[in-house]
């Protein structure tokens, strides 16, 4: 299971939304799920990657629209927005037993996220845990306008 968002935490876009609030909250959401699910042992969690040396940071994704408060076809006239996280699970040509485990890890992920939100534990999660979630080495971001390498020059946003 990969934890992710179409606007990468600490990337070029998310730190600028609401003064960095959504960047921190997205890392807390993902960090909380990661911290809870790694307790199960058989659940394999990493950060979402599009493959290659870049993390994704595109404004054209559904989760991006929700975080940016876009008003597509008049469906969001108030510009409501909210931090998001998605679970990406490979389900290609896997066997029934593996498929059952994939479904279970998603259910456990959703339960841990919703429980953490209800109890308020998510917002007590150290956002820096996000940087500990296993991920491919990356040199930059894949954006709507193409690759943006070397971002951020100053290191991860805290």
Phi and psi in radians as a Rosetta constraint file:
Dihedral C 1 N 2 CA 2 C 2 CIRCULARHARMONIC -1.918 0.35
Dihedral N 2 CA 2 C 2 N 3 CIRCULARHARMONIC 2.362 0.35
Dihedral C 2 N 3 CA 3 C 3 CIRCULARHARMONIC -1.713 0.35
Dihedral N 3 CA 3 C 3 N 4 CIRCULARHARMONIC 2.304 0.35
Dihedral C 3 N 4 CA 4 C 4 CIRCULARHARMONIC -2.863 0.35
Dihedral N 4 CA 4 C 4 N 5 CIRCULARHARMONIC -2.958 0.35
Dihedral C 4 N 5 CA 5 C 5 CIRCULARHARMONIC -2.912 0.35
Dihedral N 5 CA 5 C 5 N 6 CIRCULARHARMONIC 2.671 0.35
Dihedral C 5 N 6 CA 6 C 6 CIRCULARHARMONIC -1.379 0.35
Dihedral N 6 CA 6 C 6 N 7 CIRCULARHARMONIC -0.150 0.35
Dihedral C 6 N 7 CA 7 C 7 CIRCULARHARMONIC -2.004 0.35
Dihedral N 7 CA 7 C 7 N 8 CIRCULARHARMONIC 1.769 0.35
Dihedral C 7 N 8 CA 8 C 8 CIRCULARHARMONIC -1.056 0.35
Dihedral N 8 CA 8 C 8 N 9 CIRCULARHARMONIC 2.259 0.35
Dihedral C 8 N 9 CA 9 C 9 CIRCULARHARMONIC -0.953 0.35
Dihedral N 9 CA 9 C 9 N 10 CIRCULARHARMONIC 2.449 0.35
Dihedral C 9 N 10 CA 10 C 10 CIRCULARHARMONIC 1.204 0.35
Dihedral N 10 CA 10 C 10 N 11 CIRCULARHARMONIC 0.134 0.35
Dihedral C 10 N 11 CA 11 C 11 CIRCULARHARMONIC -1.467 0.35
Dihedral N 11 CA 11 C 11 N 12 CIRCULARHARMONIC -2.914 0.35
Dihedral C 11 N 12 CA 12 C 12 CIRCULARHARMONIC -1.272 0.35
Dihedral N 12 CA 12 C 12 N 13 CIRCULARHARMONIC -0.380 0.35
Dihedral C 12 N 13 CA 13 C 13 CIRCULARHARMONIC -1.776 0.35
Dihedral N 13 CA 13 C 13 N 14 CIRCULARHARMONIC -0.926 0.35
Dihedral C 13 N 14 CA 14 C 14 CIRCULARHARMONIC -1.009 0.35
Dihedral N 14 CA 14 C 14 N 15 CIRCULARHARMONIC -0.708 0.35
Dihedral C 14 N 15 CA 15 C 15 CIRCULARHARMONIC -1.078 0.35
Dihedral N 15 CA 15 C 15 N 16 CIRCULARHARMONIC -0.325 0.35
Dihedral C 15 N 16 CA 16 C 16 CIRCULARHARMONIC -1.553 0.35
Dihedral N 16 CA 16 C 16 N 17 CIRCULARHARMONIC -0.116 0.35
Dihedral C 16 N 17 CA 17 C 17 CIRCULARHARMONIC -1.525 0.35
Dihedral N 17 CA 17 C 17 N 18 CIRCULARHARMONIC 2.177 0.35
Dihedral C 17 N 18 CA 18 C 18 CIRCULARHARMONIC 0.889 0.35
Dihedral N 18 CA 18 C 18 N 19 CIRCULARHARMONIC 0.772 0.35
Dihedral C 18 N 19 CA 19 C 19 CIRCULARHARMONIC 1.095 0.35
Dihedral N 19 CA 19 C 19 N 20 CIRCULARHARMONIC 0.496 0.35
Dihedral C 19 N 20 CA 20 C 20 CIRCULARHARMONIC 1.598 0.35
Dihedral N 20 CA 20 C 20 N 21 CIRCULARHARMONIC -0.069 0.35
Dihedral C 20 N 21 CA 21 C 21 CIRCULARHARMONIC -1.023 0.35
Dihedral N 21 CA 21 C 21 N 22 CIRCULARHARMONIC -0.774 0.35
Dihedral C 21 N 22 CA 22 C 22 CIRCULARHARMONIC -1.239 0.35
Dihedral N 22 CA 22 C 22 N 23 CIRCULARHARMONIC -0.515 0.35
Dihedral C 22 N 23 CA 23 C 23 CIRCULARHARMONIC -1.083 0.35
Dihedral N 23 CA 23 C 23 N 24 CIRCULARHARMONIC -0.840 0.35
Dihedral C 23 N 24 CA 24 C 24 CIRCULARHARMONIC -1.135 0.35
Dihedral N 24 CA 24 C 24 N 25 CIRCULARHARMONIC -0.796 0.35
Dihedral C 24 N 25 CA 25 C 25 CIRCULARHARMONIC -1.158 0.35
Dihedral N 25 CA 25 C 25 N 26 CIRCULARHARMONIC -0.647 0.35
Dihedral C 25 N 26 CA 26 C 26 CIRCULARHARMONIC -1.116 0.35
Dihedral N 26 CA 26 C 26 N 27 CIRCULARHARMONIC -0.703 0.35
Dihedral C 26 N 27 CA 27 C 27 CIRCULARHARMONIC -1.189 0.35
Dihedral N 27 CA 27 C 27 N 28 CIRCULARHARMONIC -0.614 0.35
Dihedral C 27 N 28 CA 28 C 28 CIRCULARHARMONIC -1.180 0.35
Dihedral N 28 CA 28 C 28 N 29 CIRCULARHARMONIC -0.744 0.35
Dihedral C 28 N 29 CA 29 C 29 CIRCULARHARMONIC -1.035 0.35
Dihedral N 29 CA 29 C 29 N 30 CIRCULARHARMONIC -0.881 0.35
Dihedral C 29 N 30 CA 30 C 30 CIRCULARHARMONIC -1.196 0.35
Dihedral N 30 CA 30 C 30 N 31 CIRCULARHARMONIC -0.705 0.35
Dihedral C 30 N 31 CA 31 C 31 CIRCULARHARMONIC -1.096 0.35
Dihedral N 31 CA 31 C 31 N 32 CIRCULARHARMONIC -0.674 0.35
Dihedral C 31 N 32 CA 32 C 32 CIRCULARHARMONIC -1.133 0.35
Dihedral N 32 CA 32 C 32 N 33 CIRCULARHARMONIC -0.830 0.35
Dihedral C 32 N 33 CA 33 C 33 CIRCULARHARMONIC -1.074 0.35
Dihedral N 33 CA 33 C 33 N 34 CIRCULARHARMONIC -0.778 0.35
Dihedral C 33 N 34 CA 34 C 34 CIRCULARHARMONIC -1.029 0.35
Dihedral N 34 CA 34 C 34 N 35 CIRCULARHARMONIC -0.844 0.35
Dihedral C 34 N 35 CA 35 C 35 CIRCULARHARMONIC -1.066 0.35
Dihedral N 35 CA 35 C 35 N 36 CIRCULARHARMONIC -0.673 0.35
Dihedral C 35 N 36 CA 36 C 36 CIRCULARHARMONIC -1.298 0.35
Dihedral N 36 CA 36 C 36 N 37 CIRCULARHARMONIC -0.743 0.35
Dihedral C 36 N 37 CA 37 C 37 CIRCULARHARMONIC -1.318 0.35
Dihedral N 37 CA 37 C 37 N 38 CIRCULARHARMONIC -0.491 0.35
Dihedral C 37 N 38 CA 38 C 38 CIRCULARHARMONIC -1.182 0.35
Dihedral N 38 CA 38 C 38 N 39 CIRCULARHARMONIC -0.220 0.35
Dihedral C 38 N 39 CA 39 C 39 CIRCULARHARMONIC -1.188 0.35
Dihedral N 39 CA 39 C 39 N 40 CIRCULARHARMONIC -0.363 0.35
Dihedral C 39 N 40 CA 40 C 40 CIRCULARHARMONIC -1.455 0.35
Dihedral N 40 CA 40 C 40 N 41 CIRCULARHARMONIC -0.276 0.35
Dihedral C 40 N 41 CA 41 C 41 CIRCULARHARMONIC 1.418 0.35
Dihedral N 41 CA 41 C 41 N 42 CIRCULARHARMONIC -0.965 0.35
Dihedral C 41 N 42 CA 42 C 42 CIRCULARHARMONIC -1.443 0.35
Dihedral N 42 CA 42 C 42 N 43 CIRCULARHARMONIC -0.165 0.35
Dihedral C 42 N 43 CA 43 C 43 CIRCULARHARMONIC -1.463 0.35
Dihedral N 43 CA 43 C 43 N 44 CIRCULARHARMONIC 2.149 0.35
Dihedral C 43 N 44 CA 44 C 44 CIRCULARHARMONIC -1.755 0.35
Dihedral N 44 CA 44 C 44 N 45 CIRCULARHARMONIC 2.041 0.35
Dihedral C 44 N 45 CA 45 C 45 CIRCULARHARMONIC -2.108 0.35
Dihedral N 45 CA 45 C 45 N 46 CIRCULARHARMONIC 2.400 0.35
Dihedral C 45 N 46 CA 46 C 46 CIRCULARHARMONIC -2.538 0.35
Dihedral N 46 CA 46 C 46 N 47 CIRCULARHARMONIC 3.097 0.35
Dihedral C 46 N 47 CA 47 C 47 CIRCULARHARMONIC -1.486 0.35
Dihedral N 47 CA 47 C 47 N 48 CIRCULARHARMONIC 2.485 0.35
Dihedral C 47 N 48 CA 48 C 48 CIRCULARHARMONIC -1.047 0.35
Dihedral N 48 CA 48 C 48 N 49 CIRCULARHARMONIC 2.359 0.35
Dihedral C 48 N 49 CA 49 C 49 CIRCULARHARMONIC -2.405 0.35
Dihedral N 49 CA 49 C 49 N 50 CIRCULARHARMONIC 2.541 0.35
Dihedral C 49 N 50 CA 50 C 50 CIRCULARHARMONIC -1.582 0.35
Dihedral N 50 CA 50 C 50 N 51 CIRCULARHARMONIC 0.083 0.35
Dihedral C 50 N 51 CA 51 C 51 CIRCULARHARMONIC 1.575 0.35
Dihedral N 51 CA 51 C 51 N 52 CIRCULARHARMONIC 2.644 0.35
Dihedral C 51 N 52 CA 52 C 52 CIRCULARHARMONIC 1.406 0.35
Dihedral N 52 CA 52 C 52 N 53 CIRCULARHARMONIC -2.914 0.35
Dihedral C 52 N 53 CA 53 C 53 CIRCULARHARMONIC -1.581 0.35
Dihedral N 53 CA 53 C 53 N 54 CIRCULARHARMONIC 0.319 0.35
Dihedral C 53 N 54 CA 54 C 54 CIRCULARHARMONIC -2.287 0.35
Dihedral N 54 CA 54 C 54 N 55 CIRCULARHARMONIC 2.491 0.35
Dihedral C 54 N 55 CA 55 C 55 CIRCULARHARMONIC -1.562 0.35
Dihedral N 55 CA 55 C 55 N 56 CIRCULARHARMONIC 2.713 0.35
Dihedral C 55 N 56 CA 56 C 56 CIRCULARHARMONIC -1.476 0.35
Dihedral N 56 CA 56 C 56 N 57 CIRCULARHARMONIC 2.376 0.35
Dihedral C 56 N 57 CA 57 C 57 CIRCULARHARMONIC -2.583 0.35
Dihedral N 57 CA 57 C 57 N 58 CIRCULARHARMONIC 1.340 0.35
Dihedral C 57 N 58 CA 58 C 58 CIRCULARHARMONIC -2.056 0.35
Dihedral N 58 CA 58 C 58 N 59 CIRCULARHARMONIC 2.434 0.35
Dihedral C 58 N 59 CA 59 C 59 CIRCULARHARMONIC -1.488 0.35
Dihedral N 59 CA 59 C 59 N 60 CIRCULARHARMONIC -0.087 0.35
Dihedral C 59 N 60 CA 60 C 60 CIRCULARHARMONIC -1.558 0.35
Dihedral N 60 CA 60 C 60 N 61 CIRCULARHARMONIC 0.043 0.35
Dihedral C 60 N 61 CA 61 C 61 CIRCULARHARMONIC -1.483 0.35
Dihedral N 61 CA 61 C 61 N 62 CIRCULARHARMONIC 2.779 0.35
Dihedral C 61 N 62 CA 62 C 62 CIRCULARHARMONIC -1.079 0.35
Dihedral N 62 CA 62 C 62 N 63 CIRCULARHARMONIC -0.779 0.35
Dihedral C 62 N 63 CA 63 C 63 CIRCULARHARMONIC -1.157 0.35
Dihedral N 63 CA 63 C 63 N 64 CIRCULARHARMONIC -0.562 0.35
Dihedral C 63 N 64 CA 64 C 64 CIRCULARHARMONIC -1.099 0.35
Dihedral N 64 CA 64 C 64 N 65 CIRCULARHARMONIC -0.785 0.35
Dihedral C 64 N 65 CA 65 C 65 CIRCULARHARMONIC -1.053 0.35
Dihedral N 65 CA 65 C 65 N 66 CIRCULARHARMONIC -0.687 0.35
Dihedral C 65 N 66 CA 66 C 66 CIRCULARHARMONIC -1.167 0.35
Dihedral N 66 CA 66 C 66 N 67 CIRCULARHARMONIC -0.648 0.35
Dihedral C 66 N 67 CA 67 C 67 CIRCULARHARMONIC -1.356 0.35
Dihedral N 67 CA 67 C 67 N 68 CIRCULARHARMONIC -0.582 0.35
Dihedral C 67 N 68 CA 68 C 68 CIRCULARHARMONIC -1.429 0.35
Dihedral N 68 CA 68 C 68 N 69 CIRCULARHARMONIC -0.261 0.35
Dihedral C 68 N 69 CA 69 C 69 CIRCULARHARMONIC 1.279 0.35
Dihedral N 69 CA 69 C 69 N 70 CIRCULARHARMONIC 0.633 0.35
Dihedral C 69 N 70 CA 70 C 70 CIRCULARHARMONIC -1.193 0.35
Dihedral N 70 CA 70 C 70 N 71 CIRCULARHARMONIC 2.639 0.35
Dihedral C 70 N 71 CA 71 C 71 CIRCULARHARMONIC -1.995 0.35
Dihedral N 71 CA 71 C 71 N 72 CIRCULARHARMONIC 1.196 0.35
Dihedral C 71 N 72 CA 72 C 72 CIRCULARHARMONIC -1.238 0.35
Dihedral N 72 CA 72 C 72 N 73 CIRCULARHARMONIC 2.162 0.35
Dihedral C 72 N 73 CA 73 C 73 CIRCULARHARMONIC 0.899 0.35
Dihedral N 73 CA 73 C 73 N 74 CIRCULARHARMONIC 0.578 0.35
Dihedral C 73 N 74 CA 74 C 74 CIRCULARHARMONIC 1.268 0.35
Dihedral N 74 CA 74 C 74 N 75 CIRCULARHARMONIC 0.262 0.35
Dihedral C 74 N 75 CA 75 C 75 CIRCULARHARMONIC -1.392 0.35
Dihedral N 75 CA 75 C 75 N 76 CIRCULARHARMONIC -0.228 0.35
Dihedral C 75 N 76 CA 76 C 76 CIRCULARHARMONIC -2.428 0.35
Dihedral N 76 CA 76 C 76 N 77 CIRCULARHARMONIC 1.121 0.35
Dihedral C 76 N 77 CA 77 C 77 CIRCULARHARMONIC -1.125 0.35
Dihedral N 77 CA 77 C 77 N 78 CIRCULARHARMONIC -0.377 0.35
Dihedral C 77 N 78 CA 78 C 78 CIRCULARHARMONIC -1.552 0.35
Dihedral N 78 CA 78 C 78 N 79 CIRCULARHARMONIC -0.130 0.35
Dihedral C 78 N 79 CA 79 C 79 CIRCULARHARMONIC 1.243 0.35
Dihedral N 79 CA 79 C 79 N 80 CIRCULARHARMONIC 0.484 0.35
Dihedral C 79 N 80 CA 80 C 80 CIRCULARHARMONIC -1.003 0.35
Dihedral N 80 CA 80 C 80 N 81 CIRCULARHARMONIC 2.418 0.35
Dihedral C 80 N 81 CA 81 C 81 CIRCULARHARMONIC -2.469 0.35
Dihedral N 81 CA 81 C 81 N 82 CIRCULARHARMONIC 2.857 0.35
Dihedral C 81 N 82 CA 82 C 82 CIRCULARHARMONIC -2.799 0.35
Dihedral N 82 CA 82 C 82 N 83 CIRCULARHARMONIC 2.510 0.35
Dihedral C 82 N 83 CA 83 C 83 CIRCULARHARMONIC -1.132 0.35
Dihedral N 83 CA 83 C 83 N 84 CIRCULARHARMONIC 2.622 0.35
Dihedral C 83 N 84 CA 84 C 84 CIRCULARHARMONIC -2.378 0.35
Dihedral N 84 CA 84 C 84 N 85 CIRCULARHARMONIC 2.920 0.35
Dihedral C 84 N 85 CA 85 C 85 CIRCULARHARMONIC -2.658 0.35
Dihedral N 85 CA 85 C 85 N 86 CIRCULARHARMONIC 2.542 0.35
Dihedral C 85 N 86 CA 86 C 86 CIRCULARHARMONIC -2.191 0.35
Dihedral N 86 CA 86 C 86 N 87 CIRCULARHARMONIC 2.742 0.35
Dihedral C 86 N 87 CA 87 C 87 CIRCULARHARMONIC -1.876 0.35
Dihedral N 87 CA 87 C 87 N 88 CIRCULARHARMONIC 2.145 0.35
Dihedral C 87 N 88 CA 88 C 88 CIRCULARHARMONIC -1.932 0.35
Dihedral N 88 CA 88 C 88 N 89 CIRCULARHARMONIC 2.066 0.35
Dihedral C 88 N 89 CA 89 C 89 CIRCULARHARMONIC -2.184 0.35
Dihedral N 89 CA 89 C 89 N 90 CIRCULARHARMONIC 2.202 0.35
Dihedral C 89 N 90 CA 90 C 90 CIRCULARHARMONIC -1.253 0.35
Dihedral N 90 CA 90 C 90 N 91 CIRCULARHARMONIC 2.259 0.35
Dihedral C 90 N 91 CA 91 C 91 CIRCULARHARMONIC -2.295 0.35
Dihedral N 91 CA 91 C 91 N 92 CIRCULARHARMONIC 0.291 0.35
Dihedral C 91 N 92 CA 92 C 92 CIRCULARHARMONIC -0.878 0.35
Dihedral N 92 CA 92 C 92 N 93 CIRCULARHARMONIC -2.197 0.35
Dihedral C 92 N 93 CA 93 C 93 CIRCULARHARMONIC -1.573 0.35
Dihedral N 93 CA 93 C 93 N 94 CIRCULARHARMONIC 1.181 0.35
Dihedral C 93 N 94 CA 94 C 94 CIRCULARHARMONIC -1.886 0.35
Dihedral N 94 CA 94 C 94 N 95 CIRCULARHARMONIC 2.733 0.35
Dihedral C 94 N 95 CA 95 C 95 CIRCULARHARMONIC -1.310 0.35
Dihedral N 95 CA 95 C 95 N 96 CIRCULARHARMONIC 2.973 0.35
Dihedral C 95 N 96 CA 96 C 96 CIRCULARHARMONIC -1.055 0.35
Dihedral N 96 CA 96 C 96 N 97 CIRCULARHARMONIC -0.716 0.35
Dihedral C 96 N 97 CA 97 C 97 CIRCULARHARMONIC -1.106 0.35
Dihedral N 97 CA 97 C 97 N 98 CIRCULARHARMONIC -0.789 0.35
Dihedral C 97 N 98 CA 98 C 98 CIRCULARHARMONIC -1.148 0.35
Dihedral N 98 CA 98 C 98 N 99 CIRCULARHARMONIC -0.660 0.35
Dihedral C 98 N 99 CA 99 C 99 CIRCULARHARMONIC -1.078 0.35
Dihedral N 99 CA 99 C 99 N 100 CIRCULARHARMONIC -0.699 0.35
Dihedral C 99 N 100 CA 100 C 100 CIRCULARHARMONIC -1.098 0.35
Dihedral N 100 CA 100 C 100 N 101 CIRCULARHARMONIC -0.711 0.35
Dihedral C 100 N 101 CA 101 C 101 CIRCULARHARMONIC -1.153 0.35
Dihedral N 101 CA 101 C 101 N 102 CIRCULARHARMONIC -0.661 0.35
Dihedral C 101 N 102 CA 102 C 102 CIRCULARHARMONIC -1.127 0.35
Dihedral N 102 CA 102 C 102 N 103 CIRCULARHARMONIC -0.733 0.35
Dihedral C 102 N 103 CA 103 C 103 CIRCULARHARMONIC -1.115 0.35
Dihedral N 103 CA 103 C 103 N 104 CIRCULARHARMONIC -0.779 0.35
Dihedral C 103 N 104 CA 104 C 104 CIRCULARHARMONIC -1.079 0.35
Dihedral N 104 CA 104 C 104 N 105 CIRCULARHARMONIC -0.735 0.35
Dihedral C 104 N 105 CA 105 C 105 CIRCULARHARMONIC -1.144 0.35
Dihedral N 105 CA 105 C 105 N 106 CIRCULARHARMONIC -0.580 0.35
Dihedral C 105 N 106 CA 106 C 106 CIRCULARHARMONIC -1.208 0.35
Dihedral N 106 CA 106 C 106 N 107 CIRCULARHARMONIC -0.718 0.35
Dihedral C 106 N 107 CA 107 C 107 CIRCULARHARMONIC -1.096 0.35
Dihedral N 107 CA 107 C 107 N 108 CIRCULARHARMONIC -0.799 0.35
Dihedral C 107 N 108 CA 108 C 108 CIRCULARHARMONIC -1.085 0.35
Dihedral N 108 CA 108 C 108 N 109 CIRCULARHARMONIC -0.664 0.35
Dihedral C 108 N 109 CA 109 C 109 CIRCULARHARMONIC -1.105 0.35
Dihedral N 109 CA 109 C 109 N 110 CIRCULARHARMONIC -0.822 0.35
Dihedral C 109 N 110 CA 110 C 110 CIRCULARHARMONIC -1.122 0.35
Dihedral N 110 CA 110 C 110 N 111 CIRCULARHARMONIC -0.761 0.35
Dihedral C 110 N 111 CA 111 C 111 CIRCULARHARMONIC -1.055 0.35
Dihedral N 111 CA 111 C 111 N 112 CIRCULARHARMONIC -0.744 0.35
Dihedral C 111 N 112 CA 112 C 112 CIRCULARHARMONIC -1.191 0.35
Dihedral N 112 CA 112 C 112 N 113 CIRCULARHARMONIC -0.650 0.35
Dihedral C 112 N 113 CA 113 C 113 CIRCULARHARMONIC -1.172 0.35
Dihedral N 113 CA 113 C 113 N 114 CIRCULARHARMONIC -0.861 0.35
Dihedral C 113 N 114 CA 114 C 114 CIRCULARHARMONIC -1.133 0.35
Dihedral N 114 CA 114 C 114 N 115 CIRCULARHARMONIC -0.739 0.35
Dihedral C 114 N 115 CA 115 C 115 CIRCULARHARMONIC -1.078 0.35
Dihedral N 115 CA 115 C 115 N 116 CIRCULARHARMONIC -0.724 0.35
Dihedral C 115 N 116 CA 116 C 116 CIRCULARHARMONIC -1.145 0.35
Dihedral N 116 CA 116 C 116 N 117 CIRCULARHARMONIC -0.588 0.35
Dihedral C 116 N 117 CA 117 C 117 CIRCULARHARMONIC -1.231 0.35
Dihedral N 117 CA 117 C 117 N 118 CIRCULARHARMONIC -0.770 0.35
Dihedral C 117 N 118 CA 118 C 118 CIRCULARHARMONIC -1.088 0.35
Dihedral N 118 CA 118 C 118 N 119 CIRCULARHARMONIC -0.767 0.35
Dihedral C 118 N 119 CA 119 C 119 CIRCULARHARMONIC -1.434 0.35
Dihedral N 119 CA 119 C 119 N 120 CIRCULARHARMONIC -0.205 0.35
Dihedral C 119 N 120 CA 120 C 120 CIRCULARHARMONIC 1.447 0.35
Dihedral N 120 CA 120 C 120 N 121 CIRCULARHARMONIC 0.057 0.35
Dihedral C 120 N 121 CA 121 C 121 CIRCULARHARMONIC -1.121 0.35
Dihedral N 121 CA 121 C 121 N 122 CIRCULARHARMONIC -0.549 0.35
Dihedral C 121 N 122 CA 122 C 122 CIRCULARHARMONIC -0.991 0.35
Dihedral N 122 CA 122 C 122 N 123 CIRCULARHARMONIC -0.768 0.35
Dihedral C 122 N 123 CA 123 C 123 CIRCULARHARMONIC -1.368 0.35
Dihedral N 123 CA 123 C 123 N 124 CIRCULARHARMONIC -0.093 0.35
Dihedral C 123 N 124 CA 124 C 124 CIRCULARHARMONIC -1.697 0.35
Dihedral N 124 CA 124 C 124 N 125 CIRCULARHARMONIC -0.032 0.35
Dihedral C 124 N 125 CA 125 C 125 CIRCULARHARMONIC -1.289 0.35
Dihedral N 125 CA 125 C 125 N 126 CIRCULARHARMONIC 2.351 0.35
Dihedral C 125 N 126 CA 126 C 126 CIRCULARHARMONIC -1.151 0.35
Dihedral N 126 CA 126 C 126 N 127 CIRCULARHARMONIC 2.050 0.35
Dihedral C 126 N 127 CA 127 C 127 CIRCULARHARMONIC -1.094 0.35
Dihedral N 127 CA 127 C 127 N 128 CIRCULARHARMONIC -0.335 0.35
Dihedral C 127 N 128 CA 128 C 128 CIRCULARHARMONIC -1.249 0.35
Dihedral N 128 CA 128 C 128 N 129 CIRCULARHARMONIC -0.263 0.35
Dihedral C 128 N 129 CA 129 C 129 CIRCULARHARMONIC -1.004 0.35
Dihedral N 129 CA 129 C 129 N 130 CIRCULARHARMONIC -0.550 0.35
Dihedral C 129 N 130 CA 130 C 130 CIRCULARHARMONIC -0.937 0.35
Dihedral N 130 CA 130 C 130 N 131 CIRCULARHARMONIC -0.666 0.35
Dihedral C 130 N 131 CA 131 C 131 CIRCULARHARMONIC -1.203 0.35
Dihedral N 131 CA 131 C 131 N 132 CIRCULARHARMONIC -0.274 0.35
Dihedral C 131 N 132 CA 132 C 132 CIRCULARHARMONIC -1.568 0.35
Dihedral N 132 CA 132 C 132 N 133 CIRCULARHARMONIC -0.207 0.35
Dihedral C 132 N 133 CA 133 C 133 CIRCULARHARMONIC -1.160 0.35
Dihedral N 133 CA 133 C 133 N 134 CIRCULARHARMONIC 2.231 0.35
Dihedral C 133 N 134 CA 134 C 134 CIRCULARHARMONIC -0.908 0.35
Dihedral N 134 CA 134 C 134 N 135 CIRCULARHARMONIC 2.418 0.35
Dihedral C 134 N 135 CA 135 C 135 CIRCULARHARMONIC -2.765 0.35
Dihedral N 135 CA 135 C 135 N 136 CIRCULARHARMONIC 2.798 0.35
Dihedral C 135 N 136 CA 136 C 136 CIRCULARHARMONIC -1.234 0.35
Dihedral N 136 CA 136 C 136 N 137 CIRCULARHARMONIC 2.614 0.35
Dihedral C 136 N 137 CA 137 C 137 CIRCULARHARMONIC -1.103 0.35
Dihedral N 137 CA 137 C 137 N 138 CIRCULARHARMONIC 2.424 0.35
Dihedral C 137 N 138 CA 138 C 138 CIRCULARHARMONIC -2.354 0.35
Dihedral N 138 CA 138 C 138 N 139 CIRCULARHARMONIC 2.686 0.35
Dihedral C 138 N 139 CA 139 C 139 CIRCULARHARMONIC -1.939 0.35
Dihedral N 139 CA 139 C 139 N 140 CIRCULARHARMONIC -0.112 0.35
Dihedral C 139 N 140 CA 140 C 140 CIRCULARHARMONIC 3.021 0.35
Dihedral N 140 CA 140 C 140 N 141 CIRCULARHARMONIC -2.684 0.35
Dihedral C 140 N 141 CA 141 C 141 CIRCULARHARMONIC -2.247 0.35
Dihedral N 141 CA 141 C 141 N 142 CIRCULARHARMONIC 2.589 0.35
Dihedral C 141 N 142 CA 142 C 142 CIRCULARHARMONIC -1.685 0.35
Dihedral N 142 CA 142 C 142 N 143 CIRCULARHARMONIC 1.968 0.35
Dihedral C 142 N 143 CA 143 C 143 CIRCULARHARMONIC -1.942 0.35
Dihedral N 143 CA 143 C 143 N 144 CIRCULARHARMONIC 3.068 0.35
Dihedral C 143 N 144 CA 144 C 144 CIRCULARHARMONIC -1.034 0.35
Dihedral N 144 CA 144 C 144 N 145 CIRCULARHARMONIC -0.489 0.35
Dihedral C 144 N 145 CA 145 C 145 CIRCULARHARMONIC -1.742 0.35
Dihedral N 145 CA 145 C 145 N 146 CIRCULARHARMONIC 0.057 0.35
Dihedral C 145 N 146 CA 146 C 146 CIRCULARHARMONIC 2.106 0.35
Dihedral N 146 CA 146 C 146 N 147 CIRCULARHARMONIC -2.959 0.35
Dihedral C 146 N 147 CA 147 C 147 CIRCULARHARMONIC -1.168 0.35
Dihedral N 147 CA 147 C 147 N 148 CIRCULARHARMONIC 2.481 0.35
Dihedral C 147 N 148 CA 148 C 148 CIRCULARHARMONIC -2.251 0.35
Dihedral N 148 CA 148 C 148 N 149 CIRCULARHARMONIC 1.684 0.35
Dihedral C 148 N 149 CA 149 C 149 CIRCULARHARMONIC -1.633 0.35
Dihedral N 149 CA 149 C 149 N 150 CIRCULARHARMONIC 2.651 0.35
Dihedral C 149 N 150 CA 150 C 150 CIRCULARHARMONIC 1.401 0.35
Dihedral N 150 CA 150 C 150 N 151 CIRCULARHARMONIC 0.211 0.35
Dihedral C 150 N 151 CA 151 C 151 CIRCULARHARMONIC -1.634 0.35
Dihedral N 151 CA 151 C 151 N 152 CIRCULARHARMONIC 2.471 0.35
Dihedral C 151 N 152 CA 152 C 152 CIRCULARHARMONIC -1.481 0.35
Dihedral N 152 CA 152 C 152 N 153 CIRCULARHARMONIC 2.510 0.35
Dihedral C 152 N 153 CA 153 C 153 CIRCULARHARMONIC -1.146 0.35
Dihedral N 153 CA 153 C 153 N 154 CIRCULARHARMONIC -0.470 0.35
Dihedral C 153 N 154 CA 154 C 154 CIRCULARHARMONIC -1.585 0.35
Dihedral N 154 CA 154 C 154 N 155 CIRCULARHARMONIC 0.004 0.35
Dihedral C 154 N 155 CA 155 C 155 CIRCULARHARMONIC 1.715 0.35
Dihedral N 155 CA 155 C 155 N 156 CIRCULARHARMONIC -3.099 0.35
Dihedral C 155 N 156 CA 156 C 156 CIRCULARHARMONIC -1.135 0.35
Dihedral N 156 CA 156 C 156 N 157 CIRCULARHARMONIC 2.567 0.35
Dihedral C 156 N 157 CA 157 C 157 CIRCULARHARMONIC -1.271 0.35
Dihedral N 157 CA 157 C 157 N 158 CIRCULARHARMONIC 2.319 0.35
